[in-house]
Amino acid sequence: MRKILLVLMLPIFLAACGAESKWAPDEDVQRAIYRHDGPTSITLFTVISNRSNAGAHAGLMINGSQRILFDPAGTWWSPSIPERNDVHFGITPRVLSYYIDYHTRETFHTVMQTVIVSPEVAEAAIRAVQAHGAAPKAYCTQSITTVLQTLPGFEGIKTTFYPKKAMQQFGRIPGVKEHTVHDDDTDDNSGLLLAQQQNRY
């Protein structure tokens, strides 16, 4: 009975996850390519409800030969950022701030966990998320943990649908650094999406 209830409640826990398949043209992807000058790394984003303390969504940023964002079944988007099946290209500091601000508001906070990896692992992660394909609705964390467990150093990650469970597993990786972001913005983030349209980057 407990397992049945958990299955029935899963869509509620993951209500922030959506799904849409997209495929940006090659020229748009090439034009958007950006590499942050920091070390090659993998960052897990976990969005947590301030009311229930339940995980609501998860995303994965990879900084390798370029910095991309794997946001499976996510609802964030930008008209200036090319996307291919949940992989967003050109994650500049401004784009990253929009992504974090979109999820972080009066009812949610965001936990960022970063692990420095070798260039080879970063490239393997980039290839893995690009090969994954668009995730079905509510499969954000399942998709991310499925990708992570294929990477050297992340073999201990077990597949899960629950963002906080993924966050706890990621937090046990040696060398992980964690940062939590809070914001008192209202839940209506339509203004942020409008700002993205007006500020091409």
Order of alpha helices (4+ residues) and beta strands (2+ residues): alpha-alpha-beta-beta-beta-beta-beta-alpha-beta-alpha-alpha-alpha-beta-alpha
